[in-house]
Amino acid sequence: MRRGRSYTTSLCLTDIEHFFVRPNLSPFSADYHNYSFTAGIEYIASELRTRSAVSEVRVTLYLPAASIQPGLEQRVEAALQRYCQSRIQEIELEACVLSRRALHAMLAALIVLVVFIGLGTQLTASPIFLLQVIGDGLSIIGWVFVWFPLDTFLFSVRYARQDQRIYRTLMHMHISIGEA
């Protein structure tokens, strides 16, 4: 594992399933924690999105004594591998679909941009003030059409790649289980 920052946390869970599935807990429950709104693994992924260059994750899961069985850590680690691999593949698929949509949108947006800027240039050369304003508006609308594809290529796909890195890091997370 590469050198970098470490992230350590602990989660109190009423059931080991809540590490992968959102618990059905009310804030009225004494078992409700600030991370009870989502699955434990997704809470940790969200935490990692707020930090840079985390390369090591250590998590202690506190469970009721009755639910701790021999080999539980190994089963959780195997489930963690399957979960993270599935999330990485899901994110890859979403990024590919988003890139494809953005590419199609960019082609259409470039046509709209050329047409609207061409019309806008013609109208802004008019001596009539109202036509000049409409011409400026058409130029702006042309550039607005380009916004979605550029935003997608510059930011959305990049964020998806960052999420993939987070789940790759989580695949190697060290898990220990303790009694609540």
Secondary structure, DSSP 8 states (H G I E B T S, - for coil): ----EEEEEEEE-SSGGGGTS-----TTSTT--TTTTS-HHHHHHHHHHTSSSEEEEEEEEEE-GGG--TTHHHHHHHHHHHHHHHHHHHHHHHHHHHHHHHHHHHHHHHHHHHHHHHHHHHHHTSS-HHHHHHHHHHHHHHHHHHHHHHHIIIIIHHHHHHHHHHHHHHHT-EEEEEE-
